[in-house]
């Protein structure tokens, strides 16, 4: 563990965990947002984090070079206020959002909870964000520096399911010019009816509307799926992605399942509805990644997300077939040194196992 990691986990995390989870998140994001707006602060942060790009973990995907496979999942930087600061901490990409066409406050508070015994979070945020117009203005004002920027888009709560395609298309029209890639999020459990849009019949019109709305040259388009999909539905979405020429799949979002948690069931029930992220997703996310990898025959870029806290977790996802690996709950629990520790750990394991390039590792355990 690095010195910065020890300080965070020994001093800062206990203080933050003494606060309401959303308030702690807001304080952390405010500090990162201040650094984000200052190139000098980002340079200092990069030097402090020791996030040098030596090329050993570089990944070429989605038409871009990523300095490492490690990225920040959507949900952390919802309003596109801190992506350069997160990049300065050593992440190769940051996916901002989820952004909706219309600004919305999200669900009533409290709506974000920690499950420390499980190294997990439970949230029902409800796509709180300032809307696509404001996010587009922020992206135009502060271009990404040294980090690949993805944009995750979702359905506005005020838009009916029948209006979903047009709603997604409006976000894509506004945000695609600033994105290295765009992700269609149809898998959050916190917007009523949203997960029904994962069906092939509902998803295909959204994909086509989004593609038609994006100005040329359009960035690569991906879709984010839930871990709770049945295997046959994962296959159907993968087949649709190939048929529609999508660039990839993000696997996975949060889960509605509560089995296997260490936190007492009554305590979890008392927190109410929401999706669980973090360590409880580790095995299921890897299984979904492997299934998509087998089904797509290498034609799609798979972004693995769920339960990544250390290099072994990342290794497991890459072996399952992921090209890129995202973190969210791991960042909350492990702190700002996580990207550095993931990179150092992955390099060490590659050396010990004689792996020269991550492409050699990708998918080699997908059949298992």
Secondary structure as GFF3:
##gff-version 3
##sequence-region A 1 368
A	DSSP	alpha_helix	3	7	.	.	.	ID=ss1
A	DSSP	pi_helix	8	12	.	.	.	ID=ss2
A	DSSP	alpha_helix	13	17	.	.	.	ID=ss3
A	DSSP	alpha_helix	21	36	.	.	.	ID=ss4
A	DSSP	alpha_helix	39	49	.	.	.	ID=ss5
A	DSSP	beta_strand	59	61	.	.	.	ID=ss6
A	DSSP	beta_strand	64	66	.	.	.	ID=ss7
A	DSSP	beta_strand	70	72	.	.	.	ID=ss8
A	DSSP	alpha_helix	83	88	.	.	.	ID=ss9
A	DSSP	beta_strand	93	99	.	.	.	ID=ss10
A	DSSP	beta_strand	112	115	.	.	.	ID=ss11
A	DSSP	three_ten_helix	116	118	.	.	.	ID=ss12
A	DSSP	beta_strand	120	123	.	.	.	ID=ss13
A	DSSP	alpha_helix	132	141	.	.	.	ID=ss14
A	DSSP	beta_strand	148	153	.	.	.	ID=ss15
A	DSSP	three_ten_helix	161	163	.	.	.	ID=ss16
A	DSSP	alpha_helix	164	175	.	.	.	ID=ss17
A	DSSP	three_ten_helix	176	178	.	.	.	ID=ss18
A	DSSP	beta_strand	181	185	.	.	.	ID=ss19
A	DSSP	three_ten_helix	194	198	.	.	.	ID=ss20
A	DSSP	alpha_helix	200	213	.	.	.	ID=ss21
A	DSSP	beta_strand	220	225	.	.	.	ID=ss22
A	DSSP	alpha_helix	231	243	.	.	.	ID=ss23
A	DSSP	beta_strand	248	251	.	.	.	ID=ss24
A	DSSP	alpha_helix	265	271	.	.	.	ID=ss25
A	DSSP	beta_strand	275	278	.	.	.	ID=ss26
A	DSSP	three_ten_helix	279	281	.	.	.	ID=ss27
A	DSSP	alpha_helix	282	296	.	.	.	ID=ss28
A	DSSP	beta_strand	301	305	.	.	.	ID=ss29
A	DSSP	alpha_helix	311	320	.	.	.	ID=ss30
A	DSSP	beta_strand	324	327	.	.	.	ID=ss31
A	DSSP	alpha_helix	329	334	.	.	.	ID=ss32
A	DSSP	alpha_helix	338	352	.	.	.	ID=ss33
A	DSSP	alpha_helix	358	361	.	.	.	ID=ss34
###
